[in-house]
Amino acid sequence: MTKKTLMVDMDDVITTGCFFNLLQEFLNKKIDINTIKTYFLQDLVTNDRKKEFWQFLADKNFYDESPLLDDCYWVLEKLNQKYDLYIVTAYLWKNQEIDISGANLQNKYTYLREKLPFIKPEQYVFTTNKELLKFDIRIDDRLDNLKGAKTKILFDAWHNRDFSPLELAHKNIHRVFNWLDIYELLK
């Protein structure tokens, strides 16, 4: 019997806060993430400081101090046994030269190898367009990245809270708030 395919996003699903914490450091102010409506946090930087912001980030590893979310490790370990699981994550930055994003690709790869050693590198997919890939089940914090799956799981995040339960139900999308919710859906 063929296993169902499962796509799991990385940022704001497996780990969170890494980019946001650096953004707050750059802006030198505390920001309540629950008041932010944009998906792209870099939109909070004014145009006159964009170049400075990207230079600030150039030598930073977002994942150095980013723990896995609670229960993520053991749930992924179980799901990896039951499903044909892939970590699918973007590494290119919006409106930036590709070369700037190269270090981010390396950092994501290293993070996954160290934090989730039971998931083989062959199970990592680095892409900016997740719609190109076919999966039975998708777990992501971005609604657009759930298209095409039979089972769609939206991981709760600051930028997707405006979608009502009725709207999500109409699109056959399950909202989850943590990895225990995911386990209950997919065990």
C-alpha positions as CSV (number, residue, x, y, z in Angstrom):
1,M,0.0,0.0,0.0
2,T,1.3,3.4,-1.0
3,K,1.7,5.9,1.8
4,K,0.0,9.3,1.5
5,T,2.2,12.2,0.9
6,L,2.6,14.9,3.5
7,M,4.0,18.4,3.0
8,V,5.1,20.3,6.2
9,D,6.2,23.9,6.0
10,M,9.2,25.0,8.1
11,D,8.9,28.7,9.1
12,D,6.1,29.4,11.6
13,V,5.1,25.7,11.6
14,I,8.2,23.8,12.8
15,T,9.9,26.8,14.4
16,T,8.9,30.4,14.8
17,G,10.1,33.9,15.8
18,C,13.6,33.8,14.2
19,F,13.0,36.5,11.6
20,F,10.6,38.5,13.8
21,N,13.2,38.7,16.7
22,L,15.8,40.0,14.3
23,L,13.3,42.5,12.9
24,Q,12.6,43.8,16.4
25,E,16.4,44.1,17.1
26,F,16.9,46.0,13.9
27,L,14.0,48.4,14.6
28,N,15.1,48.6,18.2
29,K,11.5,48.3,19.5
30,K,9.2,45.6,20.8
31,I,6.3,44.8,18.4
32,D,3.1,42.9,19.3
33,I,3.0,40.3,16.5
34,N,-0.8,39.9,17.0
35,T,-1.3,43.5,15.6
36,I,0.6,42.7,12.3
37,K,-1.6,41.9,9.3
38,T,1.1,41.4,6.6
39,Y,2.6,38.0,5.8
40,F,5.9,39.6,4.9
41,L,7.4,41.0,8.1
42,Q,10.0,42.9,6.2
43,D,7.1,45.2,5.0
44,L,7.4,46.8,8.5
45,V,10.7,48.3,7.5
46,T,10.3,51.7,5.8
47,N,11.6,52.0,2.2
48,D,14.4,54.3,3.2
49,R,15.9,51.6,5.6
50,K,15.3,48.5,3.4
51,K,18.9,48.3,2.2
52,E,20.2,48.8,5.7
53,F,17.9,46.1,6.9
54,W,19.1,43.5,4.4
55,Q,22.7,44.4,5.2
56,F,21.9,43.9,8.9
57,L,20.5,40.4,8.1
58,A,23.3,39.4,5.7
59,D,25.5,37.6,8.2
60,K,22.7,36.5,10.6
61,N,21.6,32.9,11.0
62,F,17.9,33.1,11.8
63,Y,17.9,29.5,13.1
64,D,20.8,29.8,15.6
65,E,18.5,30.2,18.6
66,S,15.2,28.9,17.2
67,P,13.9,25.9,19.1
68,L,11.4,23.5,17.6
69,L,7.8,24.2,18.6
70,D,6.4,22.2,21.4
71,D,5.7,18.6,20.5
72,C,6.9,19.1,17.0
73,Y,9.8,16.5,17.2
74,W,7.9,13.5,18.4
75,V,4.8,14.2,16.2
76,L,7.0,14.6,13.1
77,E,8.8,11.4,14.1
78,K,5.5,9.5,14.2
79,L,4.2,11.1,11.0
80,N,7.4,10.3,9.2
81,Q,6.7,6.6,9.9
82,K,3.1,6.8,8.7
83,Y,3.4,9.2,5.7
84,D,5.7,10.0,2.8
85,L,6.7,13.2,4.6
86,Y,8.6,16.2,3.1
87,I,9.7,19.5,4.6
88,V,8.9,22.1,2.0
89,T,10.2,25.6,2.6
90,A,11.0,28.8,0.8
91,Y,14.4,30.3,1.2
92,L,14.4,33.2,-1.3
93,W,13.6,36.7,0.1
94,K,10.8,38.8,-1.4
95,N,12.2,41.5,-3.6
96,Q,15.9,40.6,-3.0
97,E,18.7,39.3,-5.2
98,I,19.0,35.6,-5.1
99,D,22.6,35.7,-3.8
100,I,21.4,37.2,-0.6
101,S,19.2,34.2,0.1
102,G,22.0,31.6,-0.4
103,A,23.0,31.7,3.3
104,N,19.4,31.2,4.3
105,L,19.2,28.0,2.3
106,Q,22.3,26.7,4.0
107,N,21.0,27.7,7.4
108,K,17.7,26.0,6.9
109,Y,19.4,22.8,5.7
110,T,21.7,22.7,8.7
111,Y,18.8,23.4,11.1
112,L,16.7,20.5,9.7
113,R,19.7,18.1,9.8
114,E,20.5,19.0,13.5
115,K,17.0,19.4,14.9
116,L,15.2,16.6,13.0
117,P,17.8,13.9,12.3
118,F,15.2,11.2,11.5
119,I,14.1,13.2,8.4
120,K,16.6,12.6,5.5
121,P,17.9,15.4,3.4
122,E,16.1,13.7,0.5
123,Q,12.9,14.8,2.2
124,Y,13.7,18.5,2.1
125,V,12.3,20.6,-0.7
126,F,13.5,24.2,-1.1
127,T,11.2,26.2,-3.4
128,T,9.4,29.4,-3.7
129,N,6.3,27.9,-5.5
130,K,4.8,25.1,-3.5
131,E,1.9,24.8,-5.9
132,L,4.2,23.0,-8.3
133,L,4.2,20.0,-5.9
134,K,1.4,17.5,-5.4
135,F,0.7,16.3,-1.9
136,D,-2.3,14.5,-0.3
137,I,-1.9,16.5,2.9
138,R,-0.4,20.0,3.4
139,I,0.5,21.7,6.6
140,D,1.3,25.4,6.3
141,D,0.7,28.8,7.9
142,R,-0.1,30.4,4.5
143,L,-3.5,29.7,3.0
144,D,-2.3,29.8,-0.6
145,N,0.2,27.0,0.1
146,L,-2.6,24.6,1.0
147,K,-4.1,24.4,-2.6
148,G,-4.4,21.1,-4.2
149,A,-4.4,18.9,-1.2
150,K,-7.2,16.6,-0.1
151,T,-6.4,17.4,3.6
152,K,-5.5,21.1,4.3
153,I,-4.1,22.1,7.6
154,L,-3.6,25.7,8.4
155,F,-1.2,26.3,11.2
156,D,-2.3,29.3,13.2
157,A,-0.2,32.5,12.8
158,W,-0.5,36.2,13.2
159,H,-1.2,36.7,9.5
160,N,-4.0,34.2,9.0
161,R,-6.2,35.0,11.9
162,D,-8.7,37.0,9.9
163,F,-10.0,33.9,8.2
164,S,-13.1,32.9,10.0
165,P,-13.9,29.3,11.0
166,L,-16.8,29.4,8.5
167,E,-14.6,30.5,5.7
168,L,-12.0,27.8,6.5
169,A,-14.7,25.2,6.7
170,H,-16.1,26.2,3.3
171,K,-12.6,25.6,1.9
172,N,-12.3,22.3,3.8
173,I,-9.4,23.7,5.8
174,H,-8.6,22.6,9.4
175,R,-7.0,25.3,11.6
176,V,-4.6,23.9,14.2
177,F,-2.9,25.8,17.1
178,N,-0.1,23.4,17.9
179,W,1.5,20.0,17.1
180,L,-0.9,18.1,19.4
181,D,-3.8,19.3,17.2
182,I,-1.9,18.0,14.1
183,Y,-1.3,14.7,15.8
184,E,-5.0,14.3,16.6
185,L,-5.9,15.0,13.0
186,L,-3.4,12.7,11.4
187,K,-2.7,9.8,13.9
